[in-house]
Amino acid sequence: MNYFAHALPYFSDPYFMAGTAAPDWLSVADRKVRVRKRLIDSYLADSDNNAAIKNASLRNHEQDNPEQQYQAVARGARQHLEDDDWFHRLPSFAEVSLQLAHEFRVAIGPDDGFRAGFLGHIVTEMLLDRLLIQQAPQLLDRYYEILSGLDAEKIQRGVNQVATNPTERLAMLVPRFIDEKFLYDYLELPKMLVRLNQVLKRVKLPLLPDHIVDTLEASNQIVEARHQEMLPALVLQAVQSDDSDS
């Protein structure tokens, strides 16, 4: 799962929603820093996390209690980790990512197995976001609008409560993430290829040539055919609910 899929069910709790992006933000902003379930659980257990806070909807962004906002970020990060645990164990994800790896291996050559496997994994996730954005582009507008109303320093402080090491880089990344709005680029496959090459550059893998757009098109058809098998019910419901409301 990627940014949009992680976030979709949680728009009513902005700091929780932001927390669902935290693990992926850290992979860009500060690759040595990670959030861990055990650290999140310890933080939440040690916080003033009484029954009123647990059961009162942390999904209420009008509450300005910083500690509750930090907890919401931590809970969102935990949700991301739980989503990934579920997603990466799906037989459908394994099968689709292997199919895509084969498509890339054919396109870039048989001697590049590691890159093809990496691409099969990450492109499956990117194309799932693309399909969701196609189905409900207005929700992507709302996603960025919600993020724009949050305090990046509070997001960073919430992450630092549950990170393996503190970071000072996340608060700088969040505004850039909002301004760049790169998820819109997923709608056009040549622009998606640019974003994909940025990921490859970051992990020090060779970049892809322009003709890989054809491979992305073929991959998109594979993912589209099975996307409902690879998305949590809450994500599908969020898109369907918005569609019925519009």
VENNORTA-V775519 format. One record per residue. N is the residue number from 1. RES is the residue in one letter. D_LAST is the distance of its C-alpha to the last C-alpha in Angstrom with 2 decimals. Layout:
BEGIN
<<N:RES:D_LAST> <N:RES:D_LAST>>
END
This chain:
BEGIN
<<1:M:25.49> <2:N:24.69> <3:Y:23.15> <4:F:19.42> <5:A:19.85> <6:H:22.07> <7:A:19.76> <8:L:16.30> <9:P:17.01> <10:Y:18.64> <11:F:16.52> <12:S:17.54> <13:D:21.15> <14:P:21.60> <15:Y:25.28> <16:F:24.83> <17:M:22.14> <18:A:24.67> <19:G:27.33> <20:T:25.67> <21:A:26.46> <22:A:29.98> <23:P:31.93> <24:D:30.62> <25:W:31.14> <26:L:34.68> <27:S:35.41> <28:V:34.95> <29:A:36.28> <30:D:39.18> <31:R:39.86> <32:K:42.68> <33:V:40.44> <34:R:38.57> <35:V:36.87> <36:R:38.25> <37:K:37.21> <38:R:40.65> <39:L:40.44> <40:I:37.03> <41:D:38.29> <42:S:41.49> <43:Y:39.78> <44:L:37.46> <45:A:40.47> <46:D:42.64> <47:S:40.18> <48:D:40.02> <49:N:37.44> <50:N:38.32> <51:A:36.40> <52:A:34.63> <53:I:33.23> <54:K:32.50> <55:N:30.64> <56:A:29.19> <57:S:25.86> <58:L:26.55> <59:R:22.80> <60:N:23.15> <61:H:23.41> <62:E:24.86> <63:Q:28.10> <64:D:30.44> <65:N:33.07> <66:P:33.92> <67:E:35.30> <68:Q:32.10> <69:Q:30.22> <70:Y:32.85> <71:Q:32.47> <72:A:28.70> <73:V:29.36> <74:A:32.01> <75:R:29.86> <76:G:27.15> <77:A:29.94> <78:R:31.18> <79:Q:27.82> <80:H:27.93> <81:L:31.43> <82:E:30.54> <83:D:27.62> <84:D:30.06> <85:D:32.76> <86:W:30.55> <87:F:29.12> <88:H:32.53> <89:R:34.10> <90:L:31.78> <91:P:33.80> <92:S:30.87> <93:F:30.75> <94:A:34.52> <95:E:34.51> <96:V:31.78> <97:S:33.28> <98:L:36.68> <99:Q:35.44> <100:L:34.06> <101:A:37.31> <102:H:39.19> <103:E:37.19> <104:F:38.02> <105:R:41.60> <106:V:42.16> <107:A:40.71> <108:I:42.61> <109:G:45.70> <110:P:47.09> <111:D:48.85> <112:D:45.70> <113:G:44.66> <114:F:43.59> <115:R:41.21> <116:A:39.76> <117:G:39.15> <118:F:37.52> <119:L:35.27> <120:G:34.31> <121:H:33.11> <122:I:31.31> <123:V:29.72> <124:T:28.24> <125:E:26.49> <126:M:25.40> <127:L:24.05> <128:L:22.00> <129:D:20.32> <130:R:19.96> <131:L:18.17> <132:L:15.69> <133:I:15.12> <134:Q:14.77> <135:Q:12.09> <136:A:9.99> <137:P:11.82> <138:Q:9.75> <139:L:11.12> <140:L:14.50> <141:D:14.27> <142:R:13.68> <143:Y:16.53> <144:Y:18.93> <145:E:18.05> <146:I:18.92> <147:L:22.05> <148:S:23.12> <149:G:23.46> <150:L:25.85> <151:D:29.63> <152:A:30.85> <153:E:34.23> <154:K:32.83> <155:I:31.06> <156:Q:34.44> <157:R:36.34> <158:G:34.17> <159:V:34.74> <160:N:38.44> <161:Q:38.81> <162:V:38.22> <163:A:39.38> <164:T:42.60> <165:N:43.60> <166:P:42.20> <167:T:40.54> <168:E:40.36> <169:R:38.32> <170:L:34.86> <171:A:34.24> <172:M:35.05> <173:L:32.76> <174:V:29.50> <175:P:29.28> <176:R:30.19> <177:F:27.50> <178:I:24.89> <179:D:26.50> <180:E:26.92> <181:K:23.33> <182:F:24.81> <183:L:21.89> <184:Y:20.42> <185:D:23.70> <186:Y:22.89> <187:L:20.82> <188:E:24.18> <189:L:26.94> <190:P:29.81> <191:K:28.26> <192:M:27.64> <193:L:31.35> <194:V:32.27> <195:R:30.48> <196:L:32.10> <197:N:35.47> <198:Q:35.00> <199:V:34.71> <200:L:37.80> <201:K:39.69> <202:R:38.95> <203:V:40.37> <204:K:43.22> <205:L:42.50> <206:P:43.14> <207:L:40.39> <208:L:38.89> <209:P:39.71> <210:D:37.29> <211:H:37.67> <212:I:35.82> <213:V:32.57> <214:D:33.52> <215:T:33.82> <216:L:30.39> <217:E:29.01> <218:A:30.96> <219:S:29.91> <220:N:26.22> <221:Q:26.72> <222:I:28.53> <223:V:25.92> <224:E:23.04> <225:A:25.09> <226:R:25.45> <227:H:22.65> <228:Q:21.43> <229:E:25.03> <230:M:25.05> <231:L:22.01> <232:P:22.05> <233:A:20.03> <234:L:18.39> <235:V:17.13> <236:L:15.74> <237:Q:14.13> <238:A:12.48> <239:V:10.84> <240:Q:10.07> <241:S:8.77> <242:D:6.26> <243:D:5.38> <244:S:5.60> <245:D:3.81> <246:S:0.00>>
END
